[in-house]
């Protein structure tokens, strides 16, 4: 594959090559690829930019079914409106939503995605979604959808045990008993987690949030995850209301509460983290705790902007997340590159130096891989890493002048700026483990038209279950 490229060390080639053998990158360098074996497929990347595949570190795929609702609501009001709808969801609907959401992620250049699923209504057996004639559980439905689309997948077995009657936010019909949630999390790891190199599925423990989970479930989920050797994920410090709740009900900031419960460390990544003080930023950096930055969703709900510049300067890992489709209807990882850059520059008047185009691309690739514990395998173009990569076409009318410039003088173009600052670039090729998932802008795995029909039917059933 020939074309300009950019790697995790900042090395850039105006004309370079990447070779792939057996699902892994075997060579990267300047100029045409040497010694191409007979019969090997050669892809001409002229006019394109090769980057690592984008990594999505936070999503709620089931929310594809409830897009466009509660448009003027802040987080707590938004949740209050949507929880009763989500309480009716079944595994078939989850599969349809996950297929549509993952297909769209692939078309936005994503090769690996996390998903945080925490809706397990009581009308099904422990650990399952609502029956409705479908006994398969929601995690199985999502894993099947990821296999269908062909993306690397990190499902987080979420949980909530603090219902409204006990002072929590979610209605009682969507919370679980703590023991049942812990048992279901352990079972999800046993069924789906693959610790082997190059794994397509890895499971994390994911109690939902401080206002929907008891301290006991938070603490014992951390103990369980570390005992099983899996990662941990939850929401934290998303809104001012959450900060006030933690200070009032728990006597500490969200970050202090998380640390008290064992929820800081190199095996933890936390979604949002909009409202962090300087002490929290230092603790995140010191403990290696990662942040899933979700700029579009945080703006859509009016939550604020995470202190990305400060986190990066302190040395805390930061990745990008599209968040659920009901609070971030675009859910394009490529779109989040631009959103992250713009949001960082307007936060507290930090200005254009707050985040560069290359830093935005780094958090969307290498930073995301660190969040998921995969930075030794993906998120960069380097020999030995998985062949998870994207080829973006930048010779279009909208991108050409940014990416290539007129030549000569002091401006010969900047392909990374064209990708990040320009409009959505056409995706020429997306490889996951060397397997084409998108070619010339078309999904080659799941059928997008079929996925659209399925999710449309699922949405109708959710709206009118009778």
N, C-alpha and C positions, 0 to 999 in steps of 0.2 A: 504494500500500500504506500503510495507516494503522495506527498503533500506537506505543507507546513504543519508543525506540531509544537506542543508545549508540555513539559513534564513537571514532576513535583519539585525538582531542584531548581526550577526556573530556567532550565536549558530550553532554548527555542531554536528551531531550524526553519529557515524560510522555505527550504525544499528538503524534505527528509523522507525517511521510510520507517515503517513498522512491519516486522514479520511475525507471523503467528503460526505455531505448530502445536497440535494436540491441545488446544484450548488455552495455551499460555503464550505470552509474548517471548519471542526468542531473540530478537534484535531490534535495536532502535538506533538511528543515526542519520547523518547528513547524506543527501543525494539519493540516487536510486538504490534499491535493495540489491546487494550482491548475492551471487550464487543461489538464485531462485531455482528450486528443483523442477524438473520437467513435470508437467501436469498440475503444478500449483496454480491456484487462482491469483491473478494479479489485479488489483483495483487501482485505477488511476485517480488519485486525489487532487489533481490540479484544480486550483480554484477553491479548495476546501481547507478547513482547519481540523486536524486530528487532536482530540482531547481524550482524557480518561472519561469513561461513562459517568454521568452524573449520579449522585447518591442522594436518595430521599430519606431523611432520618426521622420523619414524623408524619403520620397520616392516620385517618380514620376512614377506611375505604367504604364501610357501610353507609357513610353519610352521602355518598353519591345519590342515594334515593331521596334525599331531602334538601336538595340545593334550592337556593333562592328564597328561603323562608327567613322570618325574623330579621329583616334587612336593616332595621334601625335599632336593633337591640345590642346592649352590652352583654358580656359573657353570661352572667348569672341569669338574666332575663331570657337570653337565647336558649340556654339549657332548659330552663323551666318550660318554654314553649315546645321544645323538641323532644324532651324525654318521653312524654306520653305517646308520641308517634313511634319512637324507637322501641318502646316496650312491646310493640306488635311484630317486630322483625323476626323472620325465620331464616334458617340456614340457606334455603334456596335463594332468597332475596340477597343474603350476604354474598353468595357466590356470584350472582349477576352483577352486583355493585362492585365487587372486587375485580371481576374480569374487566368491566368497563374502566374502572379507575386505573388498574395496572396497564391496560392497553394504552390509555392516554398518557401515562407516565413514560412508557416506552417511546411513544411518538414525540415526547419532549426531551429525549436523549438520556433517560434514566435507565441504568442497568441493574441497580440494586435499590430495594425499598424496604423500609420498616413499615409496620402497621400496628397501631395500638387499638385492639378491640376489647372493650370492657362492658358491652351490653349482653348480658346473659339473663333474660327474664325468667322468673320463677316457674312459669308454666311448663318449662321443659325440664328434663332431668339435670342434675348438677353438672355444670360445665357445658351444657348444650344451649342451642338457641331454641326459640319457641317451636313446638312440634309442627303443627299444620300439615301433618302427613309426611314430614321429612325429618327423619331421626338423626341425620348427620349433624355434627356440631359445627359451630361457626368457624373455629380454627381450621378444621378439615376443609370446609368450604373455601376458605381463603387460600390455603396451601394448594388446593386443586386449581384455583384460578391462577395462581402464580405459575404453576407448571404449564398451564394452558397458554399463557402469554409468553413465558420463557424468561422471566426476570429472576434475579437472585432475591430471596425473600427472607425478611426478619420479622415474623409475627411476634407481637408481644401479648402474652396471655394476660389481659387486663382483669381487674376485679374492683368491685365496690361493695362495702358492707355497712356503710353509714347512711341509712335512709332518712327520709324526712322526719319520721316519727322519733328518730334518735338525734335530731339536730343537724343532719346532713342536708345536702341539696337535692339529690335524686329521689324520686318517688320510691316507696318501699318495694314496688313490684319489679324493679330492675336491679335490686341489690341482692347479694348472696350472703349466706352464712360464711364467716371467716374460715372455718375448717373446710367447708366445701370448696371455697375458692382456692385455698392452699392445695388441697388434694387435686383439683382440676388443673392447677398450674403445673404440679409435678407430673401429672398424666400427660399434659401437652408436651412437656420436655421429653418424656419417655417416647411418645409417639412420633414426634416430628423433628426434634433437634438432631442435627447432624454435625458433630464436631470435627469431621475429617477435612483435610485440605481441599479447597475448591468447592465446599458444600453449597448447595443451592438453597437450603433452608436451615436457619438457625433461630431458635426460640429464645425469647427473653421474658422475664417476670415483669409485669406491668400494672401494679395497683394504680388506680386512676389519678387521685389527687388528694391533698390534705383535707378538702371539704367533702369528700365522698368515701373516705377510707379511714378506719380506726387506726390509732397508733399500733395496736397489736398486729393488725394485718400488714401494715407497712413494715414493721420490724421483722416479723416472721417471714414475710416474702423475701426480704433481703437475706435472711439466714438461709432460707431454702435455696435461693438462687446461687449463693456462694457455695453451698454444699453440693449443688448439682453442676457447678462450673459454667453457669450461663450469665448473661448480662442482665441489667436492671434498667427500667425506664419508667418515668412518670412525668406528669405535668408539675411545674413549679413556678411560683412567682409570676403568674401570667397577668394578673390585674391588681389594681389598688384595693379592690374589694377583698381579694384573697389575702393580700398583705394585712389588711385590717382584721380579717377573720382570724388569721394565725396569731396576731398579736393579742387579740381580745380573748379568743377561746383557748389558745395554746401557750400564751405568754412568751412568744418568741417570734422572730421573723421566719418566713418560709424556709430560707436557707439554714438557719440555726436549727429549726425543727427537723429538716431533712438530715442534717449531720447527727443530731441526737439519736435518730432512728437507724443510723448506719447507711444512710443514702447519699454519701459522698464517696468517691473513689474512682479509680481508673476503669472499673467495670460498670460505671453508671453514666447514662446520658439523660439529660433532663430537658423537657420541651418548654420553650418560650423564654423563661428567665428574664422577663422584661424589667421587673422591679427588683434589682439587686443593688445592695449598697457596696461600698468599697471593700468592706470586710468580707462579704460573700464572694466577690470577684477574686480576692486573694486566696480564699480557701478553695475555691474551685481550681485555681491554677496549682496550688500546692498539692492538692489531692488527685489531680488528673481527671477531675469530673468534667464531662463534655456537655455542651449545650446544643440543642436542636433549635436553630433560629428560624422562626416562621413569620417573615415580614408581612406578607400579604394578609394572612389571617389576623395577625395582631392589629393591622391597620383597619381591616374590615370591621372588626369588633371594637375598635377604638381603644384597645388595651395599652398602646404605647409602642415603643421601639426598644428592643434589647440593646444593651451597651456592648455591641460587638467589637468596636475598636478597643475598648478598655479590656475586654476579655482576651482578645488576641495579644495585646501588648503585655498583659500579665502572664501569658503563656497557657491559657485555658483553651482546650480544643473546642472548635465551633464548626458545626455542620449546618446544612440547610434542610428545612422541612416545608412541604406544601400545606400541611395540616389537613383536616377533614374538608371534604368537598362542600359541606354546608356552611363553612365559614371562610372558604377560599375557593370560590367556584372555578377559578382558572386552573388550579392544581397542576401547573407546569413547572418542573424543576428549572428548566432554562429560563422561564420568566422570573423565578425567584432570584436568579443571579443579579438581574437588573434591579429588582425591588430591594434586595439587600444593600446594594451599592447606594441607591438613592436614599433609602431610609437612614443609613448610617450618616450620610452627609447632612441631613436635616435635623438629626437628633441633637438637641441642646446646642444648635448652632455650630456643630463641629466642623462643618465645611468640607470642601472637596478632598482634603487629605485624609478624611476619616476612613475611607475604604477605596482601594484602587480596583480596577477591572481584574487584575491578576489575583488580588486577594479574594475577590468575589468568586472567581473560578476555583481558587484553592479551597474555599470552604464548601463549595458545591461538589468537590471531588475528594481531595485528600482529607479535608476536615470531616466530611461525611463518613468516609471509610474509618477514620479514627473513632467516631461516635459508635459505629457498629462493631468495633473491634476487628476490622478487616484491613487495616492499613498495611499489614504485611502481605496482603494478597491482591488488593485492588485499590482504585483511586489514583493511580499514576500510570504513566507509560514507561515501563522499565522491564528489562529482560527478567524472566522468572515470575512476574506477576500474571494474574489472570488476564486473558484477552477480553476485558470489558472496556470497550472504547466506542467513541462516537466520531463520526466524520460529518462536519457541518459545511454546507455549501455557502461560500461567501463571495461568489462572483455574480450575485444578483444585483439588480438595479439599486436595491436599498442598502446593500452591504459593501459593494465594490469599492467605493471611494474611501470608506472607513478602513476596510481591511487591506487594501492594496495601494491606495493613494496614487498620485500622478507619477511617482518614481523620481529619484534624484532629489536634490536640494535637502531640506531638513525634514521632509515628510514623505516617507515611502509606504505609509499605511501601517495599521496595527490590527491583525486578525483577531486578537483576544478582545480588543475594544469593540470590534465589529460584532462579535458574538454577544458580549455582555451589554453594551450600550445600544446596539442596534435593535431593530425589531426581531421577532422570532426567526432564526435562521432555518432554512430547509435542512432536514436531516437526511443526508445522503446514505448513511449506513450506521447501524447500531449492532455491535457484536456483544454477546454475552457468552463468555467462555469460548470465543471464536465462532459461535453460531450466529448467523444473521437473524436478527429479530425485526429490524426495520431496514428496508432497502428503497432508495429513491423516494422516501417519504411515505412508503406503504408498509403496514404491518404484515409480516410474513408468517406469523404464528396463528393467533386467534383471528377470526373474521370480524372486523370492526362493525360491519352491518349487522351481523348476527348478535354481537355483543350489545349493540344499541337496541335491537328488538327485545332481547332478553331483559335488559335493565328497564326498558319502558314498561314491559309487562309486570315486572317485579314492583315497580313504583305504583302502578295501578292497584295491584293486590294489597300493597301496604296502605294505600289511601282508602281502599274499600275492601276490607278483609272478608266481608260477607259475600 
